[in-house]
Structure formats: C-alpha cells, structure tokens
Amino acid sequence: MTPSQPMSQAMPAAELREQDHAAIADIVGIKEQTLFQRFLASQAFWVAIALFVLVVFMTWLEPSFGTSSNVTNITRNFAPIAIMGLGMTVVLITGGIDLSVGSVMGLVAIVAGLLLTWHQPWYVAFGAGLLAGLACGAFNGFFVAYVGMPSFVVTLGMLSIARSLAVVLSGNQMLYQFGADAPIVKAIGQAKWPLREPAGWAPAWMPEFSSHFWVMVVLALIVGFWFNFTAWARHLFAIGGNENAARMTGVPVDWIKFQAYVFSAFTASIASLLLLGYSGSAINAMGTGYELRVIAGTVIGGASLMGGYGTAFGAVIGAAFLEVIRNALLMAGIDSNWQGAFVGGFIILAVLLGMQTSGRSLRGMLEGMFTGKHK
Amino acid sequence: MALLDVRSISKSFGAIRALSEVDFSVQAGEVVGLMGDNGAGKSTMVKLIAGNFPPSEGEIVVGGKVCHFHKPIEARAEGIEVVYQDLALADNLTAAQNVFLGREIRKGIWPFRVLNKQAMIDRAAELFAELKSETRPRDLVKKMSGGQRQAVAIARTRLSNAKLVLMDEPTAAISVRQVAEVLELIRRLKARGVSVMLISHRMPDVFAVCDRIIVLRRGSKVADKRTDTTSPEEITGLITGAIRDA
C-alpha cells in the first residue's frame, strides 16, 4: 500500500499499526534509554571507573598514597577546582567559556584580605570579597549575554582586569596581618569533619575531610538537583543545544546566560575565600592558571565545549581525576613541572572524546574539515 | 466567518515592495498551500502572519478581530503557530523536553518548584498518539529522523491548541517515507479542526494535502484555486509566469 493512503477504520488496531509503518525502533535502531544505559553512555561514569582503577593501582604501588592523611590532602586540593568546575559547567552548557575564574579568585582574596587587615569583621570582609567576585561575573555576563560579544574575548579581558586590580589593590604585598577575626577566618578554611580522637569520634582509618570538601559536596548536590529538576536548567541546556530555538519558544535566553556567568564568578569567590582561610593570608597571585585546571576538569568530566552537555557529578569527578594524577606523579617522583604538560594533554584528549559523545564523531569532524561543512 | 482574513496587505522594505495588495482568507480546518518562486513573497507573508513584523498597509484579521502583531508572541496568543524550516528544536533534549520547552509543567511551591517530568512525558505521549506518530517522549531529538522531528515540532503547536499552523517547507530535505509521514501529520491536524498553511516548493505534496492553492508571483497574488479545479501544470505556469493570471 502507499503510505499516504487513508487508513480504514474497520481494520483492527494491531494490523493497522503494522501496515501503517513498522516500529521505528526496528528501522533506525533507536531504543529508549534506560537510566542505566544513560549512565553507561556518560563520560563521567567512565572517568569515575578510571579514577577508581588509578586509586587502587596507586595504593598498591605506593602504600602512603592510600593513607587517610593523603586522602584528606587530595580531597582538600581538588575541592576548590571542583567548586569552580560546577560554575564552569553551567557556563559551558550555554556554549560559552569563562577564562576569568582564576583571576577573580585573586581579586576576591585581596578584597577580603584588605578588609581583614583593616580590622573589619570576617563577615564584612567575606561579603565584600563575594560582591567583588559577583561584580566580575556580572560584567562578563552583561557583555556576553546582552551585548553579544564572544565569551572567550570578554572573559579573557576580565582575566587580565581582575588580576591587575588584585595587584594594584594589594600594593603587590602579601596580606596576612588580619585583625581580631583572623582565628575565625582560619577556622573556616581549616575546619575538618569528622575529627579523630581525642577531639572527635572518627576511627583512625577514616580521613578527616576538610571544609573545602564539604562545601564542594553540598554545592554539587544543589547543582545536581538544579540540573535535573528545574525549568531553569532545562532552559540552560536548551540554550546550549539550539539558542535560536530557545529564544523562539520564549525562553529568557539573555537573562539565563547572564546568570550563568554570575554563578561561575560566585563559585570562584567561594573557592577563593576557602583558600584564603586555609592559608591565613591573601596573595594577588592566588588562582593563577586555575582556569585551565578548572576547564580541564569539567571537560574530562564530560562537559562539552560546544555547549549543551555537562553534569555536576562530571565536574567533581573530573577535578578529582586531575588531582589524583597530579598527586600520583608527585609520589612517583616525577618533576612537578611536568604537571602542566599533563593537564594540557588531558584537555585535548577529553575534548577529543567529548566530540564523540556529543554526536560528532572523529571521522565526521575530519570529513567536515575537508568539505568545509559544520555538522 | 473565516479564521484568518488577510486584507489588501502590502509590505515594503525601503524601496523594495515585497508584497502588494494581497487578499485571501483561510477557513477553520482548511489546508491551504502557498506557492511561488524564490522571492515571490512567501516568506514575507508567513512572517507577517506570524507577527515577526507588521504590514506596511492592509490588515490581518484573526477570528474577526483586527490584529496588529509586532512580535511572534502576540500572534501565538491569537492561536497562530509557526513550524519553522529549521524546526527550532534543541538536539540535546528529548522529544517531550522540546515539546514543553518554555512551557514546562511544574509542581510544588517556591523555592522547591520542580519539573513535573511524568506529567510532561504523559502529555507528550498523548500528543504523539493523537498525531499517530511513533515518536517516543524520551527519545533524544538528535537521533531522530526528519519526519519524527516534524512530529515533535507539530506536537508543540498542539500543546498550545493553535488554530492556525504555518509550515515552512516541512517536506524539504527529508526522505520519501518521511514525507508521507509529514503529510499524514498535516491530515491529522486538519481532522482536529486546525487550519494549516503549507509553504512548499514540492508540487506533489501540496496537491496531496491542500484544499486550496494560493500562488504568489513577484509580490502579488496571481491565483487562488481549489485543488480539484487545477492541475500541477497550471500551477507551474502560474508560478513561472507562463500563465499570467487565473
């Protein structure tokens, strides 16, 4: 029969269905994905597996790797990167990029540090630092979302501006003579939970997780919930998938993109304040080069630089993966100057893998290069 | 009373006159083909009805009410939806997510207002069943055929209960099988009492589904004929100008 022939109402439903068209799954081979299959298809899952294997291998090779104190160290070291990774993921999903996060950290630390040296209470100092960070994010967001400039250009500019402001404001000095609230600031950055005896109840095998780690866990859970259950996040993903479509269906595209950059700066500010508390001092070089580590972590975790894909879990697992590699290299006695090469190599590798997961295969990319076509 | 009444519409862009004094009407549940060569004014006509910009002269009357659209959202409020050629779908979302994009069903109270995913999936499944499309709500649009994408875009217009759906080249660049699927979707819309304006270059498709064919040439209406009183040859002649008027 011809497909356009009108269907007879007398035909039994099953027969009619069969004649009208065969099941789509049979023809194009698409099956509805179960949750488990989606999990298997996600890059973050495989990175988590790789991370697990790496950890087991390192523990076997180097017994000091698996000690609870080293776990405390590793989790504290990657937490700021993962916290910023959550913000970066939001920006990457819109199809943008935020190169300014490292510099924003420096500026936030100096602003908060200055107020502390002027004997302001800790909450005033932290509040001012946070405001400075949010202002940077609002600047980025305004020029990207409302003026329509490429995010690469705007945030690259902010990378330079924020760092320069940090140097100027600090007078190129390290700030460490904090006022009366210095102990509180330190307590925030150095707090651990659960504590071992005699202060706490934790057994010796259990790592004492830092406040950085717990902040990361809470933020990751919030962002994960947000990504999965809110209309805001649905719109965010739609913008990354097809910005025009989102605009035509009435999604407030500019406003959401603006918020994405502000959120990224917010996470950079939080990370900065935690590190400020941990070291008990503010230096204007804080966060130098972190943008690269953050981007590498999120991309390794499965966020796409082309937009539309990314998860909270991926941001955390990617950051953890990078830190474990870094830690492993140190323990293996490899010169720490090699780390940059590894981070850079992983970015390229992860993007290469990410291209396949976001529907553009390596082969398709190569073909596209020769035919000059996109997609 | 006609659902849509276009009354001596003209549109100029600077010195260029894209449309001059075009009149036609569309009845409820009618499928009207809009044909013409490139630059004949089809897209301008669609954009005027969809509210992308107002006409220079003349008026658009929807359901007896004179409308002055300045934004697509105003036309949408009157029950006019457009299925765009590039379909305006987000590839990284599922069918249901696309259908409900910008109109998500939510539950709970702020700040815990969350998506009611099951309700959206169920409603999308209903819409696809109504359209007799085998599209499944949880499938990613990225992996869909052209015909299924059309079904998603059309389901979106059903969600808002559109009275008039404008379809811009829905059968361009898809396979023969999928064309049949899309034409079936148009018949489904008609059966639901929805009017469709089909803008197409493909003569067989227009003749397969349209009740009436309107031909534009260089900004003017040159024909408005019932499909059963004309032939592809005549329409081709009208489009190219071999036949002056009908």
Interface residues (C-beta under 8 A of the other chain):
Chain A: T2 P3 S4 D20 H21 A23 I24 V28 I30 E32 Q33 F229 T230 A231 R234 H235 F237 A238 G240 G241 N242 N244 A245 A246 M248 T249 G250 V251 G308 Y309 S358 G359
Chain B: P72 I73 Y84 D86 L87 A88 L89 A90 D91 N92 L93 Q97 N98 L101 G102 R103 E104 R106 R113 V114 L115 K132 E134 T135 R136 R138 D139 K142 K143 M144 S145 Q148 R156 R177 A180 E181 L183 E184 A208
